[in-house]
Each structure stands twice: as structure tokens, then as C-alpha cells.
Amino acid sequence: MNHPYKLDISKTIVYGLMYVLAIIYLIPLIWMLRTAFIHPDMAIDLFSLSWPTLANLKRVLLAAPFGQYYLNTIIMVVATLLVQFVLITMAGYAFARLDFWGKNLLFMLFLMQLMITPDVLIMPNYSFMGQIGLIDTKLGVILPFFASGMGTFLMRQTIKTIPYELEEAAKMDGCRLPRMLLQIYVPLLKPVYIAFGLISASYQWNNFLWPLVMINSVNKRPLTVGLAIFAMSFETGAQWSDVCAATLIVIAPLLVLFLFFQRQFIESFAQSGIK
């Protein structure tokens, strides 16, 4: 027989460890937020107090074209998501509903993509982009991410749970495949779109190494590359307040999205089968 006090002690220990880990993860974020709004002379002193100032943010925005970096990043993220949504919907439907030779083998090849780190493919992708003339272009940065094994897997698994009778009824009414996908499957797949979209958008927003290799022009850099070059520039030196202010500018949209949509984030993962 389990004693209640033993269960309470175990639960207390588990929650205590979770709080400790949460605090450890929050310390760098809190320090970054503090340093971004404090005078540069007080950035190193952890115990110094001063009124918050926006001077660091203004100085950073004037020192580097972060507005252009924002525009480039938004274009890349939105374009990638739109193409991914179309491709994973069609691929997921094909693997779930259609019968063709080699379907299972092809699906296994899609799943193998999940086992390959994108950084391993940098050199082959760079060589291919050079052959088709897409180096130093936004299209060259986002093209390797159009196909998604994880997105296809989520779509296939979810479509298989949708009653086939809905599709049969639509076919009897003369509904063609494009219209059937848009009017029947797309509304039912909304949780999958949300779950996958959040993962993909976060990855594309934070992607650094591949854009660093591909982009040479200043006016085509995404936020991550612009932030790294700004942090290493001669003007910043050891000004941690400027570096933290620039970092805040880069990560602020993701933080705001998560704070406002964390409930939908968790629910969409649960509904799409990710536990």
C-alpha cells in the first residue's frame, strides 16, 4: 500500500527539480532583458540599478539595417511555410489515401530525412545551388526546406484518422480532388498546420549556418546572420548592452508569439498526435 506522504514527497521533489531547471533556463533570458535596457557602463555589474533606457535599442537600429533583416526573414519564413503547407498536404494525402507501387518504400525514404541533420547537407546543397545559379539569393536559402519529412508524416497520420466516408460522399456529389482537399481536409487538418507551422517557423527564424554560407549581400541577410555580424563588428566591441539589445530585437517576435499563443501551441500538438 502506498502512503500518501511518500507520494507527496516524490511529487514535491519532481516539481522542485522542474522549478530549478526553469530558473536555470530563465537566468540568461532575464540577464539579456536587463542588459538590453541598462546603461552600457552598468552592464557588467550584476548588482547595479538604474532606470531602464531605450538608448541601446535606438543605437542598435541606427548602427545596422535590422529593418531590412526583418523583412528578409519574414519573406523567407512566410514563403517557406506556404510551400511546405501545399507540399505536405498533397504528399500526406497521397501516402494516406492513394495506392501506388513503392508507396511504403518512398514513405520510409521520407522518414529517413528526419534522421539526417541539415548541417550535413550544407556542402551538397551549396554545390547544387551553385550549379543552378541560386547562391546569394533568398530562394536559394529556402529551397532546401520546401520538402519536410516530419510535415508529411504528421499529415499522413492525421488524414488516416479522417473517415473515408466523407471523401466518398464528396466524390458522389461530383467534387474533384483539389476542391475536396480545400473544403474537407484542410479545415480538419488545422491542428496539424498549427503544430507544424510553429515548429517550422521557429526553425526558419533561427536558422543561421545555411544562410551564413549562402548569403553574401548585406541587403539579403536574415536576422540571425545580421545579429552575428553585428556582434562581431568593431563598433560593438565589448558593449554587451548593444549586443543584448540586438538579440532582443531578433527574438522578440518569437517570445511574443509564444506568450500569446502558448495555449494554442500545446493544444495543437496534442490534437495532432504529438505527446
Buried (B, 14 or more C-beta within 10 A) or exposed (E): EEEEEEEEEEEEEEEEEEEEEEEEEEEEEEBBBBBBBBBBEBBEEEEEEEEEBEBBBEBBBEBBBBEBBBBBBBBBBEBBBEBBBEBBBBBBBBBBBEEEEEEEEEBEEBEEBEEEEBEEBBEEBBEBBEEEEBBEBBEBBBBBBBBBBBBBBBBBBBBEEBEEEEBEEBEEEEBEBEEBBEEBBEEBBEBBBBBBBBBBBBBBBBBEEBBBBBBEEEEBBBBBBBBBBBBEEEEBEEBBBBBBBBBBBBBEBBEEBEEEBEEEBEBBBEBBBBE
